[in-house]
Every structure is written in structure tokens, then in C-alpha cells.
Amino acid sequence: MPASRIVFILISLLIAGLGIFVFLRNPTNGINKRFCLFSHVISIWIFFVFLVLHTTDPILATFRLKLVFSAAIFIPSTFFFFSSIFPDRKERLIDRYLSISFFVISIFLAFSSSYIVESVSFDKGWPCTKYGPLFSVFWFYFIMCMAHSFYILYRKSVNYYGIKRLQIQYLYFGVAISVFFGSITNFLLPVLGVWQVEMFVPLVSIPIPIAVAYAIAKYHLMDISVVIKRSTVYLTLSIAMSAIYLFHYWSISE
């Protein structure tokens, strides 16, 4: 199996496994449940991207890319669902209504994926997408929902001190870095006609498990107590996968 496929699968399993680990450490904690949901949505999104990049049939690629957007649209709603009660398990009434609204919008856009992606063609083996009228709506909703979630976390970090603040900051920066690079590789560059960056899609999600694993080991994120060696394992695994993938890309370009 090519190294690129191995990296896609391993990163998808890594993020899903982290979500399961967090959930199993305290299955009754709502924060842990919501983080598990968020991590699985990201894992499914990466897996669907993997399917798109490993087909050369335009019809099948179009269908799979619609699945990619159907999964991606739930990333902001599940992240808000998680951040609205993190880290104190308290949820404001307005945030509860916003969570419901965001999930309704996500479901609507997921069922309208045909208006986000119209077709996929191939240019020298790379998928080129013709986007539909809801593509801009998708990204506007994605960015605004994530921005509001980051604002909530930032506001909470100001009100907390010590370990709680550090927990929020690590989660904040881990997800923010992934969203920033994900927006570039999945939105900005493809719109400009640069499709080769799609093969780096799984790498943009690596800061999330690294930040979460380190915060768990160092600052007992989500009330999980583990030895520091666990974060070292996650960090080493992430670096190793990145190195394999970059080496594979370099070997192809050569």
C-alpha cells in the first residue's frame, strides 16, 4: 500500500482513537461525549477525502466529494457543541439554541451537497471540482460558526486562571491551527486552481490530537489523568506519519 494511503488511514484512526479514549475515560461526562463526537466527524471527513483522492472515475469522485462536504459541514456544529460546555460543563440557554440551529443548518447543507459540488473532472490525475451555488454558503457558515466557537473559548480563557486556562488555550490553538491550514488547503488554493495540496489534507488535522494529547497528559484536560509518556507516544506517532508522507511526496516529485 502506498505511503500516502497509510498516512490517511493512520491519521483517521488516530483521531477516532483519541475520541474513543477520551470517552472511555469518563463515559458519563458530557464534555467527553461531545469531544468524541467532534473527533469522529473529523475522522470520517479525512476518510472520505482519502476515497476521493483514490479514484479516477469522475462520477464516483463527484459522489465521494459530496460525502466529504457532508462530513465537513458537521465539523463546526460539533465543535461548537463541545466548546459550549467546555471546560465547566455549564451551557447557557442561548448556546443550547445555537447548537440546535447549527445542527439544523448542517443537516440542510449535507442534504444539499449536490448544490455545493456539481461535478469533478481530472487534470493530469488531479481532481478538479466545479462548485455549485451553495459552495460560498458552506464556507461562510463554516468560518462563522468556527469563529464563534473560538470566541467562546477565548472568552472563557480570560475568565479562568491556572490549569483551566492552559487547558482551553491548548485546545484553542490546536484546533485553530488545523482550521487555518485546512481553509487554505481545502478552500483558498483549490479555488485558485491549485489541486495538488489536497494530498496534504490529513496533515492539517494533526495539531488537534497533538494539542489534546499533550493537554491531557500535562494539564489533565477533560479531567483525564495519564502519565506524560502518553503524550510522547502521540507526538512521536504524528511526527513519524508526517515524515513518511512528506518523504512519499518528495519521492513522487523527484
C-alpha positions in Angstrom: 0.0 0.0 0.0 1.4 3.5 -0.9 2.7 5.6 1.9 0.0 8.3 1.2 -2.8 5.8 1.8 -1.2 4.6 5.0 -1.0 8.1 6.3 -4.6 8.9 5.6 -5.8 5.7 7.3 -3.5 6.1 10.3 -4.4 9.8 11.0 -8.1 8.9 10.6 -7.7 6.1 13.1 -5.5 8.2 15.4 -8.2 11.0 15.8 -11.0 8.5 16.1 -9.0 6.5 18.7 -8.3 9.7 20.7 -12.0 10.4 20.8 -12.8 6.9 22.0 -10.0 7.1 24.6 -11.4 10.4 25.9 -14.9 9.0 26.0 -13.9 5.7 27.8 -12.0 7.6 30.5 -15.3 9.1 31.6 -18.4 8.0 29.6 -20.8 9.9 31.8 -19.1 13.3 31.3 -20.9 15.4 28.6 -17.7 17.1 27.6 -16.0 13.8 26.9 -19.0 12.6 24.9 -19.1 15.8 22.8 -15.4 15.7 22.1 -15.7 12.1 21.0 -18.4 13.1 18.5 -16.3 16.0 17.2 -13.2 13.8 16.7 -15.2 11.1 14.9 -16.6 13.7 12.5 -13.0 14.8 11.6 -12.0 11.2 11.3 -14.9 10.5 8.9 -14.1 13.6 6.9 -10.4 12.5 6.4 -11.5 9.0 5.3 -13.9 10.5 2.7 -11.1 12.7 1.4 -9.0 9.6 1.1 -11.7 8.0 -1.0 -11.8 11.0 -3.3 -8.1 11.0 -3.9 -8.0 7.3 -4.8 -10.5 7.2 -7.6 -10.2 8.3 -11.3 -13.8 7.9 -12.2 -15.4 11.4 -12.4 -18.9 10.2 -11.4 -17.6 8.2 -8.4 -15.3 11.1 -7.4 -18.2 13.5 -7.6 -20.3 11.3 -5.3 -17.4 10.9 -2.8 -16.6 14.6 -2.8 -20.2 15.3 -1.8 -19.7 12.9 1.1 -16.6 14.9 2.0 -18.6 18.1 2.3 -21.5 16.3 4.0 -19.0 15.3 6.7 -17.1 18.6 6.8 -20.3 20.6 7.4 -20.7 18.9 10.8 -17.2 19.9 12.0 -18.2 23.5 13.1 -21.5 22.4 14.6 -19.9 19.5 16.7 -17.0 21.8 17.7 -19.5 24.4 18.9 -21.5 21.7 20.6 -18.3 20.7 22.5 -16.9 24.2 23.2 -20.2 25.5 24.6 -19.9 23.4 27.7 -16.1 23.1 27.9 -14.4 23.1 30.5 -17.0 23.7 33.3 -19.9 21.6 31.9 -22.1 24.7 32.0 -24.2 25.5 28.9 -26.0 28.8 28.5 -29.6 28.7 27.2 -28.6 30.7 24.1 -25.8 28.3 23.3 -28.2 25.4 23.6 -30.5 27.0 21.0 -27.5 27.9 18.8 -26.3 24.2 18.9 -29.7 23.1 17.7 -29.7 25.8 15.0 -26.2 24.9 13.8 -27.1 21.2 13.6 -30.2 22.0 11.6 -28.1 24.1 9.2 -25.5 21.3 8.9 -28.2 18.7 8.1 -29.7 21.0 5.5 -26.4 21.6 3.8 -25.5 18.0 4.0 -28.6 17.0 2.1 -27.9 19.9 -0.3 -24.4 18.7 -1.2 -25.4 18.5 -4.9 -25.6 22.3 -4.8 -22.2 22.5 -3.2 -20.4 20.2 -5.6 -21.7 19.9 -9.2 -19.1 17.7 -10.8 -15.5 16.5 -10.6 -13.1 16.1 -13.6 -9.5 15.1 -13.7 -6.5 17.0 -14.9 -3.2 15.0 -15.1 -4.6 12.7 -12.4 -5.7 15.5 -10.0 -9.4 16.1 -9.2 -10.8 19.5 -10.4 -14.1 20.5 -8.9 -16.9 22.5 -10.4 -18.6 24.1 -7.4 -22.3 24.9 -7.1 -24.2 27.9 -5.8 -24.1 26.8 -2.1 -20.3 26.5 -2.0 -19.9 30.0 -0.8 -22.7 29.5 1.7 -21.0 26.4 3.0 -17.7 28.2 3.7 -19.4 31.3 5.1 -21.3 29.1 7.6 -18.2 27.0 8.4 -16.0 30.0 9.1 -18.6 32.0 11.1 -19.5 29.0 13.2 -15.9 28.1 14.0 -15.1 31.8 14.7 -17.9 32.0 17.2 -16.7 28.8 18.9 -13.2 30.3 19.1 -14.6 33.4 20.6 -16.4 31.4 23.2 -13.2 29.6 24.1 -11.2 32.9 24.2 -13.8 34.5 26.4 -13.7 31.5 28.8 -9.9 31.6 28.9 -10.0 35.2 30.0 -12.3 34.3 32.9 -10.2 31.3 34.1 -6.8 31.0 35.7 -4.1 28.4 36.1 -4.7 24.9 34.7 -8.2 25.6 33.4 -6.9 28.5 31.3 -4.0 26.3 29.9 -6.4 23.6 29.0 -8.5 26.0 27.0 -5.5 27.6 25.3 -4.0 24.3 24.2 -7.3 23.2 22.7 -7.9 26.6 21.2 -4.6 26.8 19.4 -4.6 23.1 18.3 -8.0 23.4 16.6 -7.3 27.0 15.3 -4.1 25.9 13.6 -5.9 23.0 11.9 -8.8 25.2 10.8 -6.3 27.8 9.4 -4.3 25.4 7.3 -7.5 23.4 6.4 -9.1 26.5 5.0 -6.0 27.1 2.8 -5.7 23.6 1.5 -9.4 22.9 1.1 -10.8 26.3 0.1 -8.4 29.0 -1.0 -5.9 27.1 -3.1 -8.4 24.8 -4.8 -10.5 27.8 -5.8 -7.3 29.3 -7.3 -6.8 26.1 -9.3 -4.1 24.5 -7.1 -5.3 20.9 -6.5 -2.0 19.2 -5.6 -2.4 20.4 -2.0 -5.3 18.0 -1.5 -2.8 15.3 -0.7 -1.8 17.2 2.4 -5.3 17.4 3.8 -4.8 14.8 6.6 -1.8 16.6 7.9 -3.7 19.8 8.7 -5.6 17.8 11.4 -2.5 16.6 13.2 -2.3 19.7 15.6 -5.6 18.6 17.2 -4.5 15.2 18.6 -1.1 16.6 19.5 -2.6 19.6 21.4 -5.3 17.4 23.1 -2.9 14.6 24.0 -0.4 17.0 25.5 -3.0 18.9 27.4 -4.4 15.6 28.7 -1.0 14.4 29.9 0.2 17.7 31.2 -2.9 19.5 32.4 -5.5 16.7 32.9 -7.6 18.0 30.0 -11.3 16.9 30.4 -10.4 15.6 33.9 -8.3 12.8 32.4 -5.2 11.8 34.3 -2.5 9.9 32.4 1.3 9.7 32.6 3.3 12.1 30.5 4.6 9.2 28.3 1.2 9.1 26.6 1.7 12.5 25.0 5.2 11.5 23.9 3.6 8.5 22.0 1.1 10.7 20.2 3.7 13.3 19.3 6.2 10.7 18.0 3.5 8.9 16.0 2.3 12.2 14.5 5.8 13.2 13.5 6.6 9.8 12.1 3.5 9.8 9.9 4.2 13.3 8.7 7.8 12.4 7.8 6.6 9.3 5.9 4.0 11.3 4.0 6.4 14.1 3.1 9.1 11.6 2.0 6.5 9.9 -0.2 5.5 13.2 -1.8 9.2 14.1 -2.3 9.9 10.8 -4.0 7.0 11.2 -6.4 8.0 14.7 -7.3 11.5 13.5 -8.0 
